Amino acid sequence: MDFLIKILYFISKLPLKVLYIFSDVIFFLNYYLVGYRKNVITQNLKNSFPEKSEEEIRDIRKKFYLNFSDYLVETIKSFSISETESRVRMQHINQELFHEAKAEGKNVIMLAGHVFNWEWINALARIIPQKHCHPVYRKVNSDFWENQMKKVRNKFGNEALEANEVIMNIFRSKNDGESAYMFVADQTPHVAHVNYGLEFLNQKTPAFIGYDKLATRMDLAFIYCEMKRVKRGYYQVNYHRIYPDGEKFTEHEVVRKFHKLLENTLHKHPDNYLWSHRKWKYQDAIKTFDAEKI
């Protein structure tokens, strides 16, 4: 394992223009030879965009494979990327929202989707006024990759938290505007925990709702992270404050609003999402389906 770590870190030290050559090879193998999860990707796209033609679906699928290949090498680059390069390659728009939350004395809950490249958002911890930034991650089966990705998410002064422990951590921490928690909030719940679902991208979608408990019980600042690929190796994340319709969030209100914002993002840039994920495999396990349009 030590040898493998050394190899990965050596590769990560290569300039991105070199790593993108590897990405081009991965794309060629994936798209033309292996067809990684081609049927899953195709069906997800057809179900999500029924108005699009076969040609449009094929075009989105091909661009997805290109973006996915870049995501893989960019994730390896995350092992050694400097703060300076990270801040050059990821532009953060509407940073004033974090200053507003601190002035209001409210901790921040950031909600992002699996939009490329969410892994590069970590340098935000050096920019915003909150003292404590906590990327939230889910355990993976491989101890090796678990340790490596945790190291990546602890860079730049971040303090990563595992998903199963983060909710209690937030409830127990002082709500004083000094902490920000970064959720990739479109996770698919385990089949045993598919309690709530809604219509998202024209499909019944099991929704992770852990952060909804926070919205209804605590006065926190919720911020949507809209990821945008500007060009190869360069991204923008535009931050949007999510407000309740009334004085406070009602049950599942923030979940619906997050999915609506994410849906709008995907309609603008459909090729930049993780379509290879089997997001809709537990549709039939939904216990409470919210038929209200998001």
N, C-alpha and C positions, 0 to 999 in steps of 0.2 A: 504493500500500500504506500509506503514511503516513496518508493521509486515512482509509482503512478502520480503521486502528489507533485514530485519534482518535475515530471514530464508536463503535467498540466500547467504548472506555474511557468515553466520555460515557454510553453506555447502561448500562454497569456501575456508574456512580455513582448511578443512579436507585435509590430505595428498593425493597426486594424486593416490597413490596405493589403497587408500580407494575409491576415486572417480571412479577409473577404475572398481571397483565392480559394481557401479551404471551403468557404461557404458556397462558392460557385460549384465546386466538385460535389458537395453534399446535395445541393439542389439538383444537379444532373442525375446523380444516383437515385435520389428520392423520387424525382418527378418522372424520369424516363425509364428507370429500371425497377426500383423497389416498389414504388407506389404506396409509400407509408400511409396507412389508414385512408386510402383514396376513397373507398366507399363511404366511410364515416364522414369525411370532409364534404363529399359531394352531396350526401343526403342532408347534412346539417345546413348547407348553403341553399339547397332547393326548398327545404322546409321554412327557412328563415326569410327567403326572398322569392316567394312564389310568383311574383310579378316579373321576374327576370327570365330572359330567354336562356336556352341551353348554351349558346355562345357566351353570354355574359357570365353564366355560372362557371364555365371552363376558364374564362379570363381571370375571374376572381380567384379560382382555385390555383391557377398557375402563379399568380402574384403572391398568394398565401405561402406556397412552397418556397418562393424566393425570400419572403420576409421571415419565415420560420427558420430557414437555414442561417440567415443573418443573426436571428435571435440566439441560436445555439452558439455561434462563435463569440457573440457579444457577451453571453453569459460566462464563457470561459475568460474573456477579457476582464470581466468584473473581478476576477481573483487578484489582479494586480493593478487595475486602472487607478490612476492618481486622482486626487480631488480636483486638481486643475483641469485635467482632461475631461473628467466627468461633468464638470460645470460648463465646459465649453460645448459638450455634445448633448447636454440636456438643459434646455432653457425653461425656466420656471416663470410662468405668467400669473399675475394677480397675487403676488406674495403678501400684499397688504392684508389679505384676509387673515393671515396668521397673526399679524400685529393687532388686528381688531379683536380676535378671539382672546389674545392675552390681555388686552385692555379691559375686556368684559369679564376677565377672570374665569374663562371657560377652557377646559382641555379640549383638544381637537381630535375628532375621529375622521380620518381620511379614508375615502372609499374609492377604490380603483377597480378596473376590470382586467381581464387577461388580454390587454391590448399592448402590442409591442412598442417599446420595450420597458415593461413595468419594473424590471430588475435594476434599471439604472436610476431610479428615483432617489436612491439612498443619500446622495450628496446633499439633498435638501436639508438634512440635519445640521449642516454647517451654515445654512442661510437663514433659516427662520429663527424667531426669538425664543421659542420653547427650549428649555434646558434638556428635556428628555424626549427622545424620539424612539419609538418602539415599532419597528417593522414586525408584522405578525406573520408567522409561517406555520405550515402544517408539516408534521413529521412524515418522512418518507421511509420506505422499507430498508433502504441501504444506509447503514451506519456511516459509510464513507461519504456518500453524497450529503447526508444529513449534516455531518461535521463541516464539510466544505461550504455548503450554502449558508450555514449559520455564521461562518466566518465572514462571508461576503456581506451578509445582512447586518453584521456588527461593525462594519467599517464606518469611517467618518463620524465616530462618536455615537452611532446608533446602539440601542440595547434591544436586541431581538427577543420576542416572546413567542412561545408556542401557542397555537390557537386554543388549546384546551385550558390554558391558564390565564389567557389575556382578560377575559370578562371579569373574573374575580379580582384580578390585579387593578382594573379600572375602578371597580366598585370600592375597593379598599384604599385607593390613592386619593389624595386631596385634589379636589376639582378647583384648581387655582390658575389655570391658563399656562402652566409650565410644562405640560406634557402633550405630545402628539402621538397618535397610534395609527399605523398605516395598514389598512385591511385590503387585501385583494378580495373584494366582497361578492364576486360572482362565482364563488366556489360551489360545487355541488355537494350537498349534505350526504352523509352516509345513508344508505337506504333505511336504516332504523331510525333516522332523525329527520325524515322528510315529512315535516309537520305542516308546512305551508307552501303553496305554490301560486303562481300568477301567470298571466299570458305575457310572454316576452318573445319577440321576434316570431309572432304568429304561432307560438307553441305553448302548451302547458309546461311550465318550467318549475322544477323544485328549487326553492330559494333558501339560501343560508340566511338565518334571521338572528344570529347572536347579537349583532349590533343594534337590532330593534329593541331589545330589552334595555339597552343603554339609553336609547332615544326617549323611551316612555318613562324612565325612572330618574334620569339625571339631566341637568341643564348643560348640555355639551354643544360644541360647535361642530357641525357636520359639513365636510367639504368633499365635493366630487372632484376627482383627478381625471381630467380629460386628456388622454395621451394622443399625440399626433406625430406621425413620422414625417419629418420635413424633407429629408433626403437620406441616402444611405449613411448610417452612422450618426445622424443628427435627429434629435427629437425635441418636441415641445410638450410641456404639460401645463394645461390651463386650469386653474383652480376656480371652482364655483361653489359658493356657499349654498347649502340646502336648508331652507327655512320651513317650519311647519305652517300649515294654513291658518291654524289658530294660535292660541297662546303657547301650546306645547304640542309635541308630536302625538298623534293617536297611534294605536296599534297598527303596525305594518306600513304606516305612512312613509317613513323614510326608506323602506325597502322598495315600495312602488316608485318613489321619486328617483332613487338611485338607478333602478332598471330602466326607467324612462330616459334618463340622461345617457346611460350607456347605449340604449337602443338608438338614440339620435346620433351618437358618435359612430356607431357601426354602419348606419345608413350612409354616412358621409365617407367613411373609409372601410369598406367591408373586408378588404384583404388583410387588414392589420390585426386580426383577432385569432385566438387559438381555436380554430375550427376542428382540429384533430381531437379535441377533448370530447368525450362522450357525455356531454352536459345533460342530455335529455333522456338518459337511460332509465331513470327512476320515475318517469311520469306517472305510472300507474300506482305508485306508492304514496302519492300526495294525499294527505288526510284532509286538509282544508284548502280548497281551491278558491282563489279570489278572482271572480269573473269580472271585476271592475277593470275597465281599460286603463292602462298606465299612461 
